[in-house]
Amino acid sequence: PFHFWFPEVLQGSTLTTALLLSTMMKFPPITILFLTSHSLNPTLLTFMAIASAGLGGWMGLNQTQIRKILAFSSISHLGWMAIIILYNPKLTLLTFYLYSLMTATVFLTLNTIKATKLSTMMTSWTKMPMLNATLMLALLSLAGLPPLTGFLPKWLIIQELTKQELTSTATIIAMLSLLGLFFYLRLAYYSTITLPPNSTNHMKQWHTNKSTSTLLAIFTSLSISLLPLSPMILTTI
């Protein structure tokens, strides 16, 4: 877990830059890990993966800045990718692709509703209710709840670790994911369920900018509904 720079950098960036740092900038190190996976130390890598999952979940609990919460979420997800790369490297790439898809959905939605803090997210429901509802589903998918897309990589990783007779490791990392589940549920709660005492009195905006809404609709649909297609996805890895 040597990514203490990441939350601060993400917090000081715009949402578009934060999206690039959270997704595309992780592709080179993931590729290096993929190419060198056969020569890595299993004990050290497992320890660092569990430390990343634990650190990302624990330090994201008391944050109020959304970009910092998503930064610690990124650290936690990196632990899930690292723990399985020795046993099934293609599963690591699948996890990375699905994580990038769900993170892109969340960042694009946040960029549309202009929310960077939890307090801002509370007032956005009165402006764009439909977009906030889909944001809640995307956040729950990122948390790994069934029957959403984010459950698929965690399910496959736990299954693979169990096949490798690493049941204790699978149990520990599954328990550590509950820390991340807490702040995802808090984000989902703030985005849809909580309303401020004095709501705004302007007209609700049910339609967004057409140029971004099409891409956002595709990303949201994929980040929510890919779990039923898991047999087809598994044939490709």
NORBELGI-V106929 format. One record per residue. N is the residue number from 1. RES is the residue in one small letter. SS is DSSP state (helix for helix, strand for strand, loop for the rest). PHI is phi in whole degrees, 0 to 359 (NA if undefined). BURIAL is + if it has 9 or more other C-alpha atoms within 8 Angstrom, else -. Layout:
N | RES | SS | PHI | BURIAL
N | RES | SS | PHI | BURIAL
//
This chain:
1 | p | loop | NA | +
2 | f | loop | 262 | -
3 | h | loop | 243 | -
4 | f | helix | 292 | -
5 | w | helix | 286 | -
6 | f | helix | 294 | -
7 | p | helix | 299 | +
8 | e | helix | 291 | +
9 | v | helix | 294 | -
10 | l | helix | 296 | +
11 | q | helix | 295 | +
12 | g | loop | 273 | -
13 | s | loop | 258 | -
14 | t | loop | 286 | -
15 | l | helix | 295 | +
16 | t | helix | 292 | +
17 | t | helix | 295 | +
18 | a | helix | 298 | +
19 | l | helix | 297 | +
20 | l | helix | 295 | +
21 | l | helix | 294 | +
22 | s | helix | 279 | +
23 | t | loop | 242 | +
24 | m | helix | 293 | -
25 | m | helix | 287 | -
26 | k | helix | 271 | +
27 | f | helix | 294 | -
28 | p | helix | 300 | -
29 | p | helix | 295 | -
30 | i | helix | 296 | +
31 | t | helix | 295 | -
32 | i | helix | 297 | -
33 | l | helix | 297 | +
34 | f | helix | 297 | +
35 | l | helix | 285 | -
36 | t | loop | 253 | -
37 | s | helix | 296 | +
38 | h | helix | 287 | -
39 | s | helix | 248 | -
40 | l | loop | 274 | -
41 | n | loop | 281 | -
42 | p | helix | 298 | -
43 | t | helix | 295 | -
44 | l | helix | 296 | -
45 | l | helix | 294 | +
46 | t | helix | 295 | +
47 | f | helix | 297 | -
48 | m | helix | 291 | +
49 | a | helix | 293 | +
50 | i | helix | 294 | +
51 | a | helix | 296 | +
52 | s | helix | 294 | +
53 | a | helix | 296 | +
54 | g | helix | 291 | +
55 | l | helix | 295 | +
56 | g | helix | 298 | +
57 | g | helix | 287 | +
58 | w | helix | 290 | +
59 | m | helix | 280 | +
60 | g | loop | 274 | +
61 | l | loop | 291 | +
62 | n | loop | 256 | -
63 | q | loop | 272 | +
64 | t | loop | 246 | -
65 | q | strand | 271 | +
66 | i | helix | 295 | +
67 | r | helix | 294 | +
68 | k | helix | 292 | +
69 | i | helix | 299 | +
70 | l | helix | 290 | -
71 | a | helix | 293 | +
72 | f | helix | 292 | +
73 | s | helix | 297 | +
74 | s | helix | 296 | +
75 | i | helix | 298 | +
76 | s | helix | 296 | +
77 | h | helix | 294 | +
78 | l | helix | 296 | +
79 | g | helix | 297 | +
80 | w | helix | 296 | +
81 | m | helix | 291 | +
82 | a | helix | 288 | +
83 | i | helix | 287 | +
84 | i | helix | 253 | +
85 | i | loop | 292 | +
86 | l | loop | 287 | +
87 | y | loop | 259 | -
88 | n | loop | 208 | +
89 | p | helix | 300 | +
90 | k | helix | 293 | -
91 | l | helix | 293 | +
92 | t | helix | 298 | +
93 | l | helix | 295 | +
94 | l | helix | 298 | +
95 | t | helix | 299 | +
96 | f | helix | 295 | +
97 | y | helix | 296 | -
98 | l | helix | 291 | +
99 | y | helix | 297 | +
100 | s | helix | 298 | +
101 | l | helix | 297 | +
102 | m | helix | 291 | +
103 | t | helix | 293 | +
104 | a | helix | 298 | +
105 | t | helix | 299 | +
106 | v | helix | 295 | +
107 | f | helix | 292 | +
108 | l | helix | 294 | +
109 | t | helix | 293 | +
110 | l | helix | 297 | +
111 | n | helix | 293 | +
112 | t | helix | 288 | -
113 | i | helix | 270 | -
114 | k | loop | 58 | -
115 | a | loop | 249 | +
116 | t | loop | 236 | +
117 | k | strand | 231 | +
118 | l | helix | 297 | +
119 | s | helix | 294 | -
120 | t | helix | 292 | +
121 | m | helix | 295 | +
122 | m | helix | 297 | +
123 | t | helix | 274 | +
124 | s | helix | 286 | +
125 | w | loop | 297 | +
126 | t | loop | 288 | +
127 | k | loop | 265 | +
128 | m | loop | 228 | +
129 | p | helix | 297 | +
130 | m | helix | 293 | -
131 | l | helix | 293 | -
132 | n | helix | 291 | +
133 | a | helix | 294 | +
134 | t | helix | 290 | +
135 | l | helix | 296 | +
136 | m | helix | 299 | +
137 | l | helix | 294 | +
138 | a | helix | 295 | +
139 | l | helix | 293 | +
140 | l | helix | 292 | +
141 | s | helix | 292 | +
142 | l | helix | 296 | +
143 | a | helix | 288 | +
144 | g | loop | 93 | +
145 | l | loop | 272 | +
146 | p | loop | 285 | -
147 | p | loop | 263 | -
148 | l | loop | 267 | +
149 | t | loop | 301 | +
150 | g | helix | 296 | +
151 | f | helix | 287 | +
152 | l | helix | 300 | +
153 | p | helix | 295 | +
154 | k | helix | 293 | +
155 | w | helix | 298 | -
156 | l | helix | 292 | +
157 | i | helix | 292 | +
158 | i | helix | 296 | +
159 | q | helix | 296 | -
160 | e | helix | 292 | +
161 | l | helix | 296 | +
162 | t | helix | 293 | +
163 | k | helix | 296 | -
164 | q | loop | 275 | -
165 | e | loop | 61 | -
166 | l | loop | 246 | +
167 | t | helix | 296 | -
168 | s | helix | 295 | -
169 | t | helix | 297 | -
170 | a | helix | 297 | +
171 | t | helix | 294 | -
172 | i | helix | 297 | +
173 | i | helix | 288 | +
174 | a | helix | 291 | +
175 | m | helix | 292 | -
176 | l | helix | 292 | +
177 | s | helix | 291 | +
178 | l | helix | 293 | +
179 | l | helix | 297 | +
180 | g | helix | 294 | +
181 | l | helix | 300 | +
182 | f | helix | 298 | +
183 | f | helix | 282 | +
184 | y | helix | 292 | +
185 | l | helix | 296 | +
186 | r | helix | 294 | -
187 | l | helix | 297 | +
188 | a | helix | 297 | +
189 | y | helix | 296 | +
190 | y | helix | 291 | +
191 | s | helix | 282 | +
192 | t | helix | 231 | +
193 | i | helix | 270 | -
194 | t | loop | 274 | -
195 | l | loop | 243 | +
196 | p | loop | 292 | -
197 | p | loop | 301 | -
198 | n | loop | 244 | -
199 | s | loop | 283 | -
200 | t | loop | 288 | -
201 | n | loop | 252 | -
202 | h | loop | 269 | -
203 | m | loop | 294 | -
204 | k | loop | 291 | -
205 | q | loop | 259 | -
206 | w | loop | 272 | -
207 | h | loop | 242 | -
208 | t | loop | 254 | -
209 | n | loop | 301 | -
210 | k | helix | 297 | -
211 | s | helix | 293 | -
212 | t | helix | 265 | -
213 | s | helix | 292 | +
214 | t | helix | 293 | -
215 | l | helix | 298 | -
216 | l | helix | 295 | +
217 | a | helix | 295 | -
218 | i | helix | 294 | -
219 | f | helix | 298 | +
220 | t | helix | 295 | +
221 | s | helix | 299 | -
222 | l | helix | 291 | +
223 | s | helix | 284 | +
224 | i | helix | 252 | +
225 | s | helix | 242 | +
226 | l | loop | 274 | +
227 | l | helix | 300 | +
228 | p | helix | 298 | -
229 | l | helix | 269 | -
230 | s | helix | 301 | +
231 | p | helix | 301 | -
232 | m | helix | 291 | -
233 | i | helix | 294 | -
234 | l | helix | 294 | -
235 | t | loop | 289 | -
236 | t | loop | 268 | -
237 | i | loop | 249 | -
//
